[in-house]
């Protein structure tokens, strides 16, 4: 039982770190981000 809980916690942490890395490494969009069409 403890192994399952530890495994779930580990997978959750891994997913969190992966998501943060993906957001950090993704190219940033220029513009104000309000959908006004100023993105290039």
FISE-448505 format. One record per residue: residue number from 1; residue in one letter; y, z, x of N, C-alpha, C in turn. Coordinates in steps of 0.1 Angstrom, whole numbers. Atoms other than C-alpha are relative to their C-alpha. Example, Ala and Ser with C-alpha at 12.3 -4.5 7.8 and 13.67 -1.06 7.14 Angstrom:
BEGIN
<site><seq>1</seq><type>A</type><n_y>-12</n_y><n_z>0</n_z><n_x>9</n_x><ca_y>-45</ca_y><ca_z>78</ca_z><ca_x>123</ca_x><c_y>12</c_y><c_z>0</c_z><c_x>9</c_x></site>
<site><seq>2</seq><type>S</type><n_y>-11</n_y><n_z>0</n_z><n_x>-9</n_x><ca_y>-11</ca_y><ca_z>71</ca_z><ca_x>137</ca_x><c_y>11</c_y><c_z>8</c_z><c_x>-8</c_x></site>
//
This chain:
BEGIN
<site><seq>1</seq><type>X</type><n_y>-12</n_y><n_z>0</n_z><n_x>8</n_x><ca_y>0</ca_y><ca_z>0</ca_z><ca_x>0</ca_x><c_y>13</c_y><c_z>0</c_z><c_x>9</c_x></site>
<site><seq>2</seq><type>X</type><n_y>-11</n_y><n_z>-1</n_z><n_x>-9</n_x><ca_y>24</ca_y><ca_z>9</ca_z><ca_x>28</ca_x><c_y>3</c_y><c_z>-13</c_z><c_x>7</c_x></site>
<site><seq>3</seq><type>X</type><n_y>-1</n_y><n_z>13</n_z><n_x>-7</n_x><ca_y>17</ca_y><ca_z>-24</ca_z><ca_x>45</ca_x><c_y>7</c_y><c_z>-10</c_z><c_x>-9</c_x></site>
<site><seq>4</seq><type>X</type><n_y>-6</n_y><n_z>10</n_z><n_x>9</n_x><ca_y>27</ca_y><ca_z>-44</ca_z><ca_x>14</ca_x><c_y>15</c_y><c_z>3</c_z><c_x>-1</c_x></site>
<site><seq>5</seq><type>X</type><n_y>-14</n_y><n_z>-4</n_z><n_x>1</n_x><ca_y>60</ca_y><ca_z>-24</ca_z><ca_x>11</ca_x><c_y>7</c_y><c_z>-4</c_z><c_x>13</c_x></site>
<site><seq>6</seq><type>X</type><n_y>-6</n_y><n_z>4</n_z><n_x>-13</n_x><ca_y>68</ca_y><ca_z>-29</ca_z><ca_x>48</ca_x><c_y>1</c_y><c_z>-15</c_z><c_x>1</c_x></site>
<site><seq>7</seq><type>X</type><n_y>0</n_y><n_z>15</n_z><n_x>0</n_x><ca_y>59</ca_y><ca_z>-66</ca_z><ca_x>45</ca_x><c_y>12</c_y><c_z>-5</c_z><c_x>-9</c_x></site>
<site><seq>8</seq><type>X</type><n_y>-11</n_y><n_z>4</n_z><n_x>9</n_x><ca_y>83</ca_y><ca_z>-70</ca_z><ca_x>15</ca_x><c_y>14</c_y><c_z>3</c_z><c_x>6</c_x></site>
<site><seq>9</seq><type>X</type><n_y>-13</n_y><n_z>-3</n_z><n_x>-6</n_x><ca_y>111</ca_y><ca_z>-52</ca_z><ca_x>33</ca_x><c_y>3</c_y><c_z>-10</c_z><c_x>12</c_x></site>
<site><seq>10</seq><type>X</type><n_y>-1</n_y><n_z>9</n_z><n_x>-11</n_x><ca_y>105</ca_y><ca_z>-74</ca_z><ca_x>64</ca_x><c_y>4</c_y><c_z>-14</c_z><c_x>-5</c_x></site>
<site><seq>11</seq><type>X</type><n_y>-3</n_y><n_z>13</n_z><n_x>5</n_x><ca_y>106</ca_y><ca_z>-106</ca_z><ca_x>44</ca_x><c_y>14</c_y><c_z>0</c_z><c_x>-6</c_x></site>
<site><seq>12</seq><type>X</type><n_y>-13</n_y><n_z>0</n_z><n_x>5</n_x><ca_y>137</ca_y><ca_z>-95</ca_z><ca_x>26</ca_x><c_y>11</c_y><c_z>0</c_z><c_x>10</c_x></site>
<site><seq>13</seq><type>X</type><n_y>-10</n_y><n_z>0</n_z><n_x>-11</n_x><ca_y>155</ca_y><ca_z>-87</ca_z><ca_x>58</ca_x><c_y>0</c_y><c_z>-14</c_z><c_x>7</c_x></site>
<site><seq>14</seq><type>X</type><n_y>1</n_y><n_z>13</n_z><n_x>-6</n_x><ca_y>143</ca_y><ca_z>-120</ca_z><ca_x>73</ca_x><c_y>8</c_y><c_z>-10</c_z><c_x>-8</c_x></site>
<site><seq>15</seq><type>X</type><n_y>-7</n_y><n_z>9</n_z><n_x>9</n_x><ca_y>156</ca_y><ca_z>-139</ca_z><ca_x>43</ca_x><c_y>15</c_y><c_z>2</c_z><c_x>0</c_x></site>
<site><seq>16</seq><type>X</type><n_y>-15</n_y><n_z>-3</n_z><n_x>-1</n_x><ca_y>190</ca_y><ca_z>-121</ca_z><ca_x>45</ca_x><c_y>6</c_y><c_z>-5</c_z><c_x>13</c_x></site>
<site><seq>17</seq><type>X</type><n_y>-5</n_y><n_z>4</n_z><n_x>-13</n_x><ca_y>194</ca_y><ca_z>-128</ca_z><ca_x>82</ca_x><c_y>1</c_y><c_z>-16</c_z><c_x>0</c_x></site>
<site><seq>18</seq><type>X</type><n_y>0</n_y><n_z>15</n_z><n_x>1</n_x><ca_y>184</ca_y><ca_z>-165</ca_z><ca_x>76</ca_x><c_y>11</c_y><c_z>-5</c_z><c_x>-8</c_x></site>
<site><seq>19</seq><type>X</type><n_y>-11</n_y><n_z>5</n_z><n_x>9</n_x><ca_y>209</ca_y><ca_z>-169</ca_z><ca_x>48</ca_x><c_y>13</c_y><c_z>2</c_z><c_x>7</c_x></site>
<site><seq>20</seq><type>X</type><n_y>-13</n_y><n_z>-2</n_z><n_x>-7</n_x><ca_y>237</ca_y><ca_z>-154</ca_z><ca_x>69</ca_x><c_y>1</c_y><c_z>-10</c_z><c_x>11</c_x></site>
<site><seq>21</seq><type>X</type><n_y>-1</n_y><n_z>10</n_z><n_x>-11</n_x><ca_y>228</ca_y><ca_z>-177</ca_z><ca_x>98</ca_x><c_y>3</c_y><c_z>-14</c_z><c_x>-6</c_x></site>
<site><seq>22</seq><type>X</type><n_y>-2</n_y><n_z>13</n_z><n_x>6</n_x><ca_y>227</ca_y><ca_z>-207</ca_z><ca_x>75</ca_x><c_y>14</c_y><c_z>-2</c_z><c_x>-4</c_x></site>
<site><seq>23</seq><type>X</type><n_y>-14</n_y><n_z>0</n_z><n_x>4</n_x><ca_y>261</ca_y><ca_z>-199</ca_z><ca_x>61</ca_x><c_y>9</c_y><c_z>-1</c_z><c_x>12</c_x></site>
<site><seq>24</seq><type>X</type><n_y>-8</n_y><n_z>0</n_z><n_x>-12</n_x><ca_y>275</ca_y><ca_z>-193</ca_z><ca_x>96</ca_x><c_y>0</c_y><c_z>-13</c_z><c_x>7</c_x></site>
<site><seq>25</seq><type>X</type><n_y>2</n_y><n_z>12</n_z><n_x>-8</n_x><ca_y>262</ca_y><ca_z>-225</ca_z><ca_x>111</ca_x><c_y>4</c_y><c_z>-12</c_z><c_x>-8</c_x></site>
<site><seq>26</seq><type>X</type><n_y>-3</n_y><n_z>12</n_z><n_x>8</n_x><ca_y>270</ca_y><ca_z>-248</ca_z><ca_x>82</ca_x><c_y>14</c_y><c_z>-5</c_z><c_x>2</c_x></site>
<site><seq>27</seq><type>X</type><n_y>-14</n_y><n_z>5</n_z><n_x>-3</n_x><ca_y>300</ca_y><ca_z>-271</ca_z><ca_x>87</ca_x><c_y>10</c_y><c_z>5</c_z><c_x>-11</c_x></site>
<site><seq>28</seq><type>X</type><n_y>-11</n_y><n_z>-5</n_z><n_x>10</n_x><ca_y>332</ca_y><ca_z>-257</ca_z><ca_x>71</ca_x><c_y>7</c_y><c_z>-12</c_z><c_x>-6</c_x></site>
<site><seq>29</seq><type>X</type><n_y>-8</n_y><n_z>10</n_z><n_x>6</n_x><ca_y>350</ca_y><ca_z>-278</ca_z><ca_x>46</ca_x><c_y>14</c_y><c_z>3</c_z><c_x>1</c_x></site>
<site><seq>30</seq><type>X</type><n_y>-14</n_y><n_z>-2</n_z><n_x>-1</n_x><ca_y>386</ca_y><ca_z>-284</ca_z><ca_x>51</ca_x><c_y>7</c_y><c_z>0</c_z><c_x>-14</c_x></site>
<site><seq>31</seq><type>X</type><n_y>-6</n_y><n_z>0</n_z><n_x>13</n_x><ca_y>411</ca_y><ca_z>-280</ca_z><ca_x>23</ca_x><c_y>1</c_y><c_z>14</c_z><c_x>-6</c_x></site>
<site><seq>32</seq><type>X</type><n_y>-2</n_y><n_z>-13</n_z><n_x>6</n_x><ca_y>420</ca_y><ca_z>-252</ca_z><ca_x>0</ca_x><c_y>-12</c_y><c_z>6</c_z><c_x>-8</c_x></site>
<site><seq>33</seq><type>X</type><n_y>12</n_y><n_z>-4</n_z><n_x>7</n_x><ca_y>387</ca_y><ca_z>-251</ca_z><ca_x>-19</ca_x><c_y>2</c_y><c_z>3</c_z><c_x>-15</c_x></site>
<site><seq>34</seq><type>X</type><n_y>-2</n_y><n_z>-3</n_z><n_x>14</n_x><ca_y>402</ca_y><ca_z>-250</ca_z><ca_x>-53</ca_x><c_y>-3</c_y><c_z>-13</c_z><c_x>-9</c_x></site>
<site><seq>35</seq><type>X</type><n_y>3</n_y><n_z>12</n_z><n_x>7</n_x><ca_y>390</ca_y><ca_z>-285</ca_z><ca_x>-63</ca_x><c_y>12</c_y><c_z>-9</c_z><c_x>-4</c_x></site>
<site><seq>36</seq><type>X</type><n_y>-12</n_y><n_z>8</n_z><n_x>3</n_x><ca_y>424</ca_y><ca_z>-301</ca_z><ca_x>-62</ca_x><c_y>-1</c_y><c_z>-14</c_z><c_x>7</c_x></site>
<site><seq>37</seq><type>X</type><n_y>1</n_y><n_z>13</n_z><n_x>-6</n_x><ca_y>412</ca_y><ca_z>-330</ca_z><ca_x>-41</ca_x><c_y>6</c_y><c_z>-2</c_z><c_x>14</c_x></site>
<site><seq>38</seq><type>X</type><n_y>-6</n_y><n_z>1</n_z><n_x>-13</n_x><ca_y>428</ca_y><ca_z>-321</ca_z><ca_x>-8</ca_x><c_y>-10</c_y><c_z>0</c_z><c_x>11</c_x></site>
<site><seq>39</seq><type>X</type><n_y>10</n_y><n_z>1</n_z><n_x>-10</n_x><ca_y>395</ca_y><ca_z>-321</ca_z><ca_x>10</ca_x><c_y>-1</c_y><c_z>-13</c_z><c_x>7</c_x></site>
<site><seq>40</seq><type>X</type><n_y>1</n_y><n_z>13</n_z><n_x>-7</n_x><ca_y>390</ca_y><ca_z>-348</ca_z><ca_x>36</ca_x><c_y>-14</c_y><c_z>-2</c_z><c_x>6</c_x></site>
//
